[in-house]
Amino acid sequence: MLMAMLYGAKDLRLERGDEPPVGDGQVKVRFGAGGICGSDLSYYGKGRVGDFAVMQPLCLGHEVSGEVVEVGAGVTRVKKGDRVAINPNQPCRICRTCVAGKGHLCLKMNFYGSAAVFPHIQGVFREVIVASEAQCFPVPQSCDFRTAAMAEPLAVALHAVRRAGSLVGKSVLVTGVGPIGSLCVLAARRAGAARIVVTDVADGALKRAGALGIDDAVNAVSAPERVEAWYANKGSFDVTFECSGNAAAMTTAIQATASGGCVVQVGMIAGPTADIPVNRFVSREVDLLGAFRFDSEYGAAVRELATGGIDVSPLLTHTFKMTAANDAFAVAADRSQSMKVHLVFG
């Protein structure tokens, strides 16, 4: 089978490998579509994500869907011919965080396409994937493979919204409208937010966000006075989702959020630390929450996509064959022209 293997920064090679066997309780899936995520871009561009450096050839990718081609003994939830979205989370379910119902924080987590451990956990940009039955979520045959592959990033957004609590009737700010920020917009609207405003530094991203039903969009660089106006009277928004991973945006999020509101930090900051206005959120009791990956939200994301509850079609901007993977990564890294880029084999 063909695989996209990363050897280091901008050293992505297409290689042939053996097709994996199927064991008891496992499912063999033919790759349908896979989305390029921000972490994939970081691995590709820098050879690392934060503290996690590529130390051996790594198959990238964790946003994936496909068609079941074989099932192992004991598998009952899916059958040959089914379309499925595959959850990249593989928690142990026995450590203290798993037992506490927080599988996404598993102490022994295996996550597709990750250099967080050694040997690395190989990803899904390959012709055939073998996953556990529990990871496979059926979708209707009418559900496009690209749409189904969006279950993973949508689950991230649903988890972030869940961390914020009820959004019914509330005003929401989203800083950074890349794929995750845009999905937070859709998830927040679905959760009942009354007003949604977004910021970014790229006009192209803000223009695309206009198709998501937002109430306003502000370029934080070219119109800083509009951002600063939100700081008056101790903040303007009930909830802010900080999705850019930019330290300056964290400061904006805290100051723009009203007293008693909350900031959900979704984006990962590039450095190990960031300067934030601690006194501003302490004196106004602004809750600062982290949101990392997802757990049960994956199934919820699949249902939203399968039923059309959340329409991600405005985000699906480009599709490339796996043989043009390097071109796909170049386009995915260019925010002026892309939102979500998918790889396919067909």
Buried (B, 14 or more C-beta within 10 A) or exposed (E): BBBBBBBBBEEBEBEEBEEBEBEEBBBBBBBBBBBBBBBBBBBBEBBBBBEBBBEEBBBBBBBBBBBBBBBBEEBEEBEEEBBBBBBBBBBBEEBEBBEEEBBBBBEEBBBBBBBEEEEBBBBBBBBBBBBBBEBBBBBEEEBBBBBBBBBBBBBBBBBBBBBBBEBEEBBBBBBBBBBBBBBBBBBBBBBEBBBBBBBBBBBBBBEBBEEBEBEBBBBBEEEEEBBEEBBEEBBBBBBBBBBBBBBBBBBBBBBBBBEEBBBBBBBEBEEEEBEBEEEBBEEBEBBBBEBBBBBBBBBBBBBBBBEEEBBBEBBBBBBBEBEEBBEBBBBBBEBEEBBBBBBBBE
